[in-house]
Amino acid sequence: MEEKYSINEILNAVNKINEVKVNTQIKAKKRVDNSDIPPSTLKLIEDAEKNLKLS
């Protein structure tokens, strides 16, 4: 069964998709000053973040 859509219905659907894309774009990460955190602690945090991404 073939569905027929008007041009306005198609354009509205495309606009909705574009709105979703704009609303879900990843925001730029903020730079964090890590100068007061000991290097060993930073290493633990980085390892934990890597493990989260892998699982």
Order of alpha helices (4+ residues) and beta strands (2+ residues): alpha-alpha
